[in-house]
Amino acid sequence: MIAGVPRNLLPGLAPVLPPVARALEIPLMVPWATGVALTFDDGPHPEGTPAVLEILARQAARATFFLVGEQVERRPGLAAEIAAAGHAIGLHGHRHRLQLRLTADEIQADLDRGAAAIAEATDTHPRLHRPPYGAYSGAGLTIARQRGLEPLLWSRWGKDWRRFTTPDRITRRATRALRNGDVILLHDADFYSAANSHRKTVTALPAILDTLKRHGVDTVLPV
């Protein structure tokens, strides 16, 4: 597909090379949607997640939270709140580790433990999966699908994990040239990114939702 790139590494290019994602059938969008899917990675977080949930409730918006198993184990009640509020829950793994550095057995164990933590806390079994950093290995993609998980990456992102970004920049990036079916990537936690980055996301979120409403775009769940 790409000269010189080992086949097992190709899925890791999907977030930045849409042709690779299409060839491997890794969705970047929700093609049937008449709206956009707002997604949050890396939680639940004791500050970021409640703040995001409050804003979503205030604006009657829906979102998908890709949860990390080790964070769910620390805050099962907060994971349960996400589910109780009617949002979708996806699996982001148990630990936030790059699949390209893991063996197939390590990936398998990580997915199993993360899914079990989410199921115990929320009484739901996640159908959607997004790997840490959005980077699948060949083995990781195969294992996820064998477990009945549906991969979902993103077509828009706020790059809100960056240390020196601002809420205005996050808003502009996340809402630029939106189309029906777009998947927006944001983060409600700063465990694996710049310290306090979740606060900038929380500040940006009302403006993002206002921009969607101004353009008549609804938020949808991709499941």
Secondary structure, 3 states (H helix, E strand, C coil): CCCCCCHHHHHHHCCCCHHHHHHCCCCCECCCCCCEEEEEECCCCCCHHHHHHHHHHHCCCCCEEEECHHHHHHCHHHHHHHHHCCCEEEECCCCCCCHHHCCHHHHHHHHHHHHHHHHHHHCCCCCEECCHHHCCCHHHHHHHHHCCCEECCCCEECCCCCCCCCHHHHHHHHHCCCCCCEEEEEECCCCCCCCCHHHHHHHHHHHHHHHHHHCCCCECCCC
